[in-house]
Amino acid sequence: MSDQNVTPQEAQSSPIRCITGAIISSGLGYALYSLMIAIATNFASKPVHSHNELVIKITSAVRTLVVGIVALGSGIFAIVAIGLIALGVQLLVQQLSKPKTE
């Protein structure tokens, strides 16, 4: 085997790629948000039937953890979508303000 310095091709970012990524990310964020609402509604409609205080506390903690993790995922995808839109706008402004050489 020969050791060659092979550099991988770098993906060029463009406004179209940024907007496409933002659409995908916002779609996933909305899906996770809808899932979070469905889970929270389901948990609220089914109360815990137990007289044991430990069971009630553990159930409450698990329900909070499940809804919180899904909410965190939804928020992360939303932040990524906002960042990609901002990057797309920045790249578009840079392309439009760059002097054209002939």
C-alpha positions as CSV (number, residue, x, y, z in Angstrom):
1,M,0.0,0.0,0.0
2,S,1.2,3.4,-0.8
3,D,0.6,6.4,1.5
4,Q,-0.8,9.1,-0.6
5,N,-2.2,12.3,0.7
6,V,-5.7,12.1,-0.5
7,T,-7.9,15.0,0.5
8,P,-11.6,14.5,0.3
9,Q,-13.6,16.9,-1.8
10,E,-15.1,19.7,0.3
11,A,-18.8,20.2,-0.2
12,Q,-19.4,23.8,-1.4
13,S,-22.2,25.5,0.5
14,S,-24.7,27.4,-1.6
15,P,-27.9,29.2,-0.7
16,I,-30.0,26.5,-2.4
17,R,-28.4,23.8,-0.3
18,C,-28.9,25.8,2.9
19,I,-32.5,26.4,2.2
20,T,-33.1,22.7,1.3
21,G,-31.4,21.7,4.6
22,A,-33.5,24.3,6.5
23,I,-36.7,22.9,5.0
24,I,-35.7,19.3,6.0
25,S,-34.7,20.4,9.5
26,S,-37.9,22.4,10.0
27,G,-40.0,19.5,8.8
28,L,-38.3,17.2,11.3
29,G,-38.7,19.8,14.1
30,Y,-42.4,20.2,13.3
31,A,-42.8,16.4,13.3
32,L,-41.1,16.2,16.7
33,Y,-43.2,19.0,18.0
34,S,-46.4,17.2,16.9
35,L,-45.1,14.1,18.6
36,M,-44.4,16.0,21.8
37,I,-47.9,17.4,21.9
38,A,-49.4,14.0,21.3
39,I,-47.3,12.4,24.0
40,A,-48.1,15.2,26.5
41,T,-51.9,14.9,25.7
42,N,-51.8,11.1,26.1
43,F,-50.0,11.4,29.4
44,A,-52.4,14.1,30.6
45,S,-55.5,12.0,29.7
46,K,-54.2,8.9,31.6
47,P,-53.5,9.7,35.2
48,V,-51.6,7.3,37.4
49,H,-53.8,5.0,39.5
50,S,-51.7,4.2,42.5
51,H,-51.6,4.8,46.2
52,N,-47.9,4.3,46.4
53,E,-46.1,7.7,46.6
54,L,-42.9,6.3,45.1
55,V,-44.7,5.0,42.0
56,I,-46.3,8.4,41.5
57,K,-43.0,10.2,41.8
58,I,-41.2,7.9,39.4
59,T,-44.0,8.0,36.9
60,S,-44.0,11.8,37.0
61,A,-40.2,11.9,36.5
62,V,-40.3,9.5,33.6
63,R,-43.2,11.4,31.9
64,T,-41.3,14.6,32.3
65,L,-38.2,13.1,31.0
66,V,-39.9,11.7,27.9
67,V,-41.6,14.9,27.0
68,G,-38.5,16.9,27.8
69,I,-36.3,14.8,25.5
70,V,-38.7,15.1,22.6
71,A,-39.0,18.9,23.2
72,L,-35.2,19.2,23.2
73,G,-35.0,17.4,19.9
74,S,-37.7,19.6,18.4
75,G,-35.9,22.8,19.7
76,I,-32.5,21.6,18.3
77,F,-34.0,21.0,14.8
78,A,-35.7,24.4,15.0
79,I,-32.4,26.2,15.9
80,V,-30.6,24.3,13.1
81,A,-33.3,25.4,10.6
82,I,-32.9,29.1,11.7
83,G,-29.1,28.8,11.4
84,L,-29.3,27.3,7.9
85,I,-31.7,30.1,6.8
86,A,-29.3,32.7,8.2
87,L,-26.3,31.0,6.4
88,G,-28.3,30.9,3.2
89,V,-29.1,34.6,3.4
90,Q,-25.4,35.4,4.2
91,L,-24.2,33.4,1.2
92,L,-26.7,35.0,-1.0
93,V,-25.6,38.5,0.1
94,Q,-22.0,37.6,-0.4
95,Q,-22.7,36.3,-3.9
96,L,-24.7,39.4,-4.9
97,S,-22.1,41.9,-3.5
98,K,-19.1,40.2,-5.0
99,P,-17.7,42.2,-7.9
100,K,-18.0,40.3,-11.2
101,T,-14.8,39.8,-13.1
102,E,-14.9,39.4,-16.8
